[in-house]
Amino acid sequence: STEEKESLTATLSNTLESITIESDIENMVKAKGFADCVAFIEGEKINLAVKTGSEGLDKSEVAQLRDIILGKMETEAKNISIVEVK
């Protein structure tokens, strides 16, 4: 039906937008010198797993990652989760 088509089109459009934003965030994080990362958006929330060395992330790096995310998507800082992967 028309309603189902519109609903599926909206869902697909949102999914494609999330994938594009995730990719943009990952590319910007890598461009800032981080070895590797994976971003995953779930509604208003985003999880970012960043590969770090044994020293981990310092406060300025966390702030830098947060700023990258906030520049690419509309969310609040409380919805951002940054996980260090060693």
N, C-alpha and C positions, 0 to 999 in steps of 0.2 A: 504494500500500500504506500501511498504518498507519505504518510506520517512515519512509517518505518524507514523509508528511504532518507527522509530528512534527519531522523534520529541517527541513523548509521553514518550519514555524511558528516554530521556535527561531531560524532564520536571519532571518526577517522581524521577529521580536520584537527581536533584537539590533540590526538595522538601524534600526528605529524608535526605539529607545532612543538610539542614536548620533546620529541626526538631531535628536532633542529636546535632547540635551546640547549639540550644536554650536550650535543655535539659542539656547539659554539663555546660553552663553558669549558668542556674538556680541552678544546684547542687553545683557549686563552690561558688556562692553567699550565698547560705544557709549554706554551710560549714564554711564560714567566720563569721557566727553568725547573719546574718540577718534573721528575722522571716520568711519572705516569699517573693517571687518575681515571675514575669512572663516576659519572654523574647520573642520578636517577631521580626523576621528578614524579611525585605522586600527589596530584592535586596542588595544594598550596605549599607542600613540603618538598624539600630537596635533600637528598643524601649525596655527599661527595666523599668518595674514598680516594685518598691521596697516598701515593707511595713515598715514603720518607726514609731517610737514613736512620742510623742508631740514635741520633740526637733528637729526632722528632721535629715537630713544628714549634716555632716560637710565636709570641703574640703578634708580631708584625706580619708574619706569614699567614696566620689565621685571619687577621684583618684584611689582608690582601685578597685572600680567597673569598671572604665574605663580600668584599666590594665587587669582585668579578661577578659573583652570583647575583647580587642586587642590581648590577648594571644590565644584566641579561633577562631577568624575570621580575615580575612584581610579586613580592612576598615580604614577610617581616623577618627580621633577623632570628627570631625565636623559632622559625620554621626551617632553619638551616642546620643540618647535621654534618659535621666534618669529621671523618674517621681517618686515622693514620694507619697505613698498612706498611709494615716493616719487612 
